[in-house]
């Protein structure tokens, strides 16, 4: 049976949510992956052009209680690792480091190996502790001027140190691969970047808390770094706000129903080792996947998710990004926080990865709600008027 993401949820599933709730940050977990002990089954084979129902339980029934999401989320997470991203690897034996006024230093030890990396830190005016936004590669995330004006620190995340962009097809290298070796040989660099974000959060959480707040960390990035930002927020429940920008194939847009001119799965798989090796089995027909990218968005729920998109570049597949966000709404609604998910693609500037003034208001609302814990309007949905069925 084809699932329709636009249909009304079962009455017993929807919890009441307060508009502009200031308690959104309460959904941040103290654990990177709460629910790791839940039983999971092997993902079923996909077969339909329609999107998989993100609320479908492994026994074929549909979730009717929000409490069921904890283990259903784990089932989805495992399927995405198995078919799309590759494993994040076991928890490292030890993570140590420091949070200084201009740099975060990280050392990770595991199985007799150790790796070090650092990230540049920019603090706003005033006294801490501050919320912080990790910007993948340190460029083209949420506007640094907007972050500073809101009293949010920003961290330049050194993604390619963790998982390099070698420019040589799918060859992988970087600190993540050196540390875990064969355990992560089939894992793509998006998950390597997500792993590195988690290690920075480990260090922030273990610090004295005078500079940065571990319960108010966001992650953002554009293009391939938008893909990485989404993976980081999806696979670490300590991330309070995830802002993927113009992420394209392998990011927000669904594989099923990608519009004409969008980057095909085979291209996204072969351009760089962003995706796990197992995804190569599905590039000719992504309908065979048991999952799709709207379920990556669903993994972020009930935490903050703001998708910023560009309808002017066909390669980015923005209409499929909009469909993906809409298809994740039922999970947010089931958890009582439909306003914690927003999508904005109604922009005039066609340039790739340029910050737009149309994004200021929804970004500010999301930052205030999820990082500053202040009352704020829902970021909402905004798409070009000429999109059919918007």
C-alpha positions in Angstrom: 0.0 0.0 0.0 1.4 3.4 -1.0 1.9 5.7 1.9 0.6 9.3 1.5 2.6 11.7 3.7 -0.2 14.3 3.4 -2.9 12.3 5.1 -4.2 13.1 8.5 -2.6 11.2 11.4 -4.6 8.9 13.6 -6.3 11.0 16.2 -4.6 9.1 19.1 -1.2 9.7 17.6 -1.1 13.5 17.7 0.0 15.2 20.8 -0.9 18.9 21.4 2.0 21.2 20.9 2.3 24.9 22.0 3.0 27.3 19.2 6.4 29.0 19.6 7.3 26.8 22.6 10.4 28.0 24.5 10.9 24.4 25.8 12.1 23.0 22.5 15.6 22.5 23.9 14.2 20.0 26.4 14.2 17.5 23.5 18.0 17.4 23.3 19.3 14.1 24.8 22.2 13.7 27.1 23.2 10.6 24.9 24.5 10.5 21.4 22.2 7.7 20.6 19.4 7.0 23.0 17.8 3.7 22.2 20.9 1.7 21.2 19.6 -1.3 23.2 16.3 -1.5 21.2 15.8 -4.7 19.2 16.1 -4.2 15.5 15.4 -6.4 12.5 17.1 -6.4 9.1 15.6 -3.8 6.8 13.1 -5.1 4.3 13.7 -4.6 0.6 12.0 -1.6 -1.0 10.0 -1.9 -4.1 7.8 1.2 -4.6 8.2 4.6 -6.1 6.2 5.9 -3.2 8.0 6.9 0.0 8.3 4.5 2.9 6.1 5.4 5.8 8.4 6.7 8.6 5.9 5.6 11.2 5.6 2.0 10.0 6.8 -0.5 12.7 8.8 -3.7 11.7 5.7 -5.9 12.4 3.8 -4.0 9.6 1.6 -2.0 12.1 1.7 1.8 12.2 2.9 3.6 15.3 0.0 4.8 17.5 1.9 5.9 20.6 4.6 8.6 20.6 6.6 6.4 23.0 7.1 3.9 20.2 9.3 6.4 18.3 12.4 5.7 20.5 12.8 2.1 19.2 11.4 2.9 15.7 14.0 5.6 15.4 16.6 3.0 16.2 15.2 0.7 13.5 15.4 3.5 11.0 18.9 4.6 12.0 20.2 1.0 11.6 18.6 0.7 8.2 20.2 4.0 7.0 23.6 2.9 8.2 23.2 -0.5 6.5 22.1 0.8 3.1 23.1 4.5 2.8 25.8 5.8 5.1 27.8 3.0 6.6 28.4 2.5 10.3 29.4 5.3 12.7 31.6 2.8 14.5 31.7 1.9 18.2 32.0 4.5 20.9 35.7 5.4 21.2 37.5 4.3 24.3 38.3 7.9 25.4 37.7 11.4 24.2 39.6 14.3 25.8 40.3 17.9 24.9 39.9 21.5 25.8 37.6 24.4 25.0 39.7 27.6 24.7 38.7 31.1 23.7 39.6 30.6 20.1 40.0 26.8 19.5 38.6 23.5 20.6 41.2 20.7 20.8 40.1 17.1 20.6 42.0 13.8 21.1 40.3 10.4 20.5 41.7 7.1 21.6 40.5 3.7 20.6 41.9 0.2 20.3 45.5 1.4 21.0 45.3 4.2 18.4 44.8 7.9 18.9 43.9 10.8 16.6 43.9 14.6 17.3 42.2 17.4 15.5 41.1 21.0 16.4 38.3 23.4 15.4 38.6 27.2 15.4 36.1 28.9 17.7 34.6 32.4 17.3 32.9 33.8 20.4 30.3 36.6 20.3 30.4 39.6 22.5 29.5 39.3 26.1 29.9 36.7 28.9 29.3 33.0 28.3 28.4 30.3 28.4 27.2 30.6 24.8 25.2 28.4 22.4 27.3 27.3 19.5 26.8 26.5 15.8 29.2 24.1 14.2 29.6 25.1 10.6 30.8 22.3 8.3 34.2 23.3 6.7 33.7 26.7 8.4 32.0 28.2 5.3 28.5 28.8 3.9 26.5 27.8 7.0 24.2 30.1 8.9 25.4 33.7 8.5 28.1 34.4 11.0 26.7 38.0 11.3 23.3 36.6 12.3 24.9 34.2 14.8 26.9 37.0 16.4 23.9 39.3 16.6 22.0 36.5 18.4 24.8 35.8 20.8 25.8 32.4 19.3 29.3 31.2 18.9 30.4 29.5 15.7 32.8 26.7 15.3 34.7 26.0 12.0 34.4 22.2 11.7 37.4 20.6 9.9 35.4 17.9 8.1 38.1 16.9 5.6 40.5 16.2 8.5 38.1 13.4 9.6 37.1 12.2 6.2 39.2 13.6 3.3 37.9 14.6 -0.1 40.6 12.8 -2.0 39.4 13.7 -5.6 40.2 10.1 -6.5 36.7 8.4 -6.8 35.8 6.5 -3.6 39.2 6.3 -2.0 38.8 7.2 1.7 41.3 8.6 4.2 41.3 10.7 7.3 41.4 10.5 11.1 38.1 8.5 11.3 39.4 5.8 9.0 42.9 5.6 10.7 41.3 5.2 14.1 38.8 2.5 13.3 40.5 0.8 10.4 38.6 -2.1 8.8 35.6 -1.6 11.2 34.6 1.4 9.0 36.1 0.5 5.7 32.6 0.7 4.0 31.5 3.9 5.7 31.2 7.1 3.7 32.7 10.5 4.6 29.4 12.0 5.6 29.3 9.7 8.5 33.0 10.4 9.2 32.1 14.1 9.5 29.1 13.2 11.7 31.4 11.2 14.0 33.7 14.2 14.3 30.9 16.5 15.2 30.0 14.1 18.0 33.6 14.1 19.3 33.5 17.9 19.5 30.3 17.7 21.4 32.0 15.2 23.8 34.6 17.8 24.6 32.2 20.6 25.0 30.1 18.4 27.4 33.2 17.5 29.5 34.4 21.1 29.7 33.7 23.4 32.7 30.8 25.0 30.8 32.1 28.6 31.2 32.4 29.2 27.4 30.0 26.9 25.6 26.7 25.2 26.4 26.6 21.5 25.6 22.8 21.5 25.5 22.6 24.2 22.9 24.8 23.1 19.9 23.7 23.4 16.3 25.2 22.2 13.1 24.9 23.8 9.6 26.6 23.6 6.2 25.9 24.1 2.5 26.1 21.7 -0.5 28.1 18.6 0.4 28.6 20.2 3.8 24.8 20.4 4.0 24.7 16.7 3.5 27.2 16.4 6.3 25.3 18.7 8.6 22.1 16.6 8.1 24.0 13.4 8.9 25.5 15.0 12.0 22.1 16.1 13.4 20.4 12.9 12.5 22.9 10.6 14.1 23.6 12.6 17.4 20.6 13.4 19.6 22.7 16.0 21.4 22.4 18.4 18.4 19.7 20.9 19.3 19.3 22.5 15.8 20.2 21.1 12.3 20.3 23.5 9.4 21.2 21.8 6.0 21.5 24.3 3.2 21.1 23.4 -0.5 22.3 19.8 0.3 21.3 18.1 -2.9 21.4 14.3 -3.6 22.5 12.4 -0.5 21.2 15.2 1.7 17.6 16.4 2.2 16.0 15.4 -1.2 14.4 12.0 -1.6 15.9 9.5 -3.9 12.5 8.4 -5.1 10.9 11.1 -7.2 14.0 13.1 -7.9 13.1 15.8 -10.5 14.5 15.9 -14.0 18.0 17.5 -14.0 18.7 16.7 -10.4 22.0 14.9 -9.6 21.3 11.1 -10.0 22.2 8.6 -7.3 25.0 7.1 -9.4 26.7 10.6 -9.7 26.3 11.3 -5.9 27.8 7.9 -5.1 30.8 8.2 -7.5 31.8 11.9 -7.2 33.3 11.5 -3.7 33.0 8.7 -1.1 30.3 10.7 0.7 27.9 7.7 0.9 28.7 4.2 2.2 29.9 1.5 -0.1 26.6 -0.5 0.4 24.7 2.3 -1.4 26.4 1.3 -4.6 24.0 -1.7 -4.8 21.0 0.7 -5.2 22.3 3.5 -7.5 20.5 2.0 -10.6 17.1 1.9 -8.8 16.9 3.6 -5.4 13.3 2.3 -5.1 15.0 -0.9 -3.8 16.1 0.9 -0.7 14.1 0.1 2.4 14.5 3.8 3.4 14.7 7.2 1.8 16.1 10.6 2.9 12.9 11.9 4.5 13.6 9.3 7.2 17.0 10.9 7.8 15.1 14.1 8.5 12.8 12.1 10.8 15.8 11.0 12.9 16.2 14.6 13.9 12.8 14.7 15.5 11.7 16.1 17.9 14.7 18.5 17.8 15.0 21.5 15.6 15.4 21.1 11.8 15.4 24.0 9.4 16.0 23.1 5.7 17.1 26.0 3.5 17.0 25.3 -0.3 17.7 26.8 -3.7 15.1 26.2 -6.4 17.2 27.9 -9.1 19.8 25.1 -9.5 18.2 22.0 -11.0 21.1 19.8 -9.9 20.1 20.3 -6.3 16.7 18.7 -6.7 14.9 21.2 -4.5 11.3 20.0 -5.2 12.4 16.6 -3.9 13.8 18.4 -0.8 10.4 19.9 -0.3 8.7 16.5 -0.7 11.2 15.1 1.8 10.5 17.7 4.4 6.8 17.3 4.0 7.1 13.6 4.4 9.0 14.0 7.7 6.2 16.2 9.1 4.1 13.3 10.4 6.9 12.2 12.7 7.3 15.7 14.1 3.5 15.9 14.5 3.4 12.5 16.2 5.9 13.8 18.8 3.8 16.9 19.4 6.2 19.5 17.8 5.2 20.0 14.1 6.6 23.5 14.3 10.1 22.3 15.0 10.5 21.5 11.3 10.8 24.2 8.7 11.6 24.4 5.0 12.4 27.6 3.0 13.1 27.7 -0.7 11.4 30.9 -1.9 14.5 32.9 -2.6 15.4 35.4 -5.4 19.2 35.0 -5.5 20.2 32.0 -7.7 23.8 31.7 -6.5 24.8 28.4 -4.9 25.5 28.7 -1.2 24.9 32.4 -0.9 23.2 33.5 2.3 19.8 35.1 1.5 17.9 37.8 3.4 14.8 35.6 3.0 16.4 33.1 5.3 17.1 35.6 8.1 13.7 35.4 9.8 13.3 31.6 9.8 16.9 31.1 10.9 16.5 33.6 13.7 13.3 32.0 14.9 15.0 28.5 14.9 18.0 29.8 16.7 16.0 31.5 19.4 13.8 28.5 19.9 16.4 25.7 19.9 19.6 27.4 21.0 18.6 30.3 23.1 15.4 28.7 24.5 13.3 31.8 23.8 9.7 31.9 22.6 9.8 32.1 18.8 7.4 31.6 15.8 7.4 28.4 13.9 9.9 28.7 11.0 7.2 27.3 8.7 7.3 26.3 5.0 7.9 28.7 2.1 8.3 27.6 -1.5 8.1 29.4 -4.9 4.6 30.2 -6.0 5.1 28.4 -9.3 5.8 25.0 -7.7 2.9 22.7 -8.4 1.0 21.5 -5.4 2.9 23.7 -3.0 
